[in-house]
Amino acid sequence: MQLSIEPNEVDLLHRILTQYVSELKPEISNTENFTWRQEMKRDEEAVKRIITDLDKSKSVMNGARQTGGPTSGIGGRSAGTGDGDETVIVIVEETFIE
């Protein structure tokens, strides 16, 4: 799966996912059902990988802006399960800075 988002949407998505992870932590610790707890832990790890990929993409974009190159960032494997089901985040912006 490929998700294309605009640069201004990167920060929004980052904030939403970060808030989700912070709200998920108490849910995990308060859940007595082992299966649900394990599912929530897997979700937490997947979301953390996506956040990391967003951070990497923002770094690529910032580096390109500083060097005057194109500002397109690509985050690699995000929420894949290891069976070829991978998410690639592509931040689309074709601005050149001179």
RANORFEN-V975728 format. One record per helix or strand of 2 or more residues. SS is the DSSP state (hx for helix, st for strand). FROM is the first residue (numbers start at 1). TO is the last residue. If there is no record, write none. Layout:
BEGIN
SS&FROM&TO / SS&FROM&TO
END
This chain:
BEGIN
st&2&6 / hx&7&30 / hx&34&67 / st&73&75 / st&88&92
END
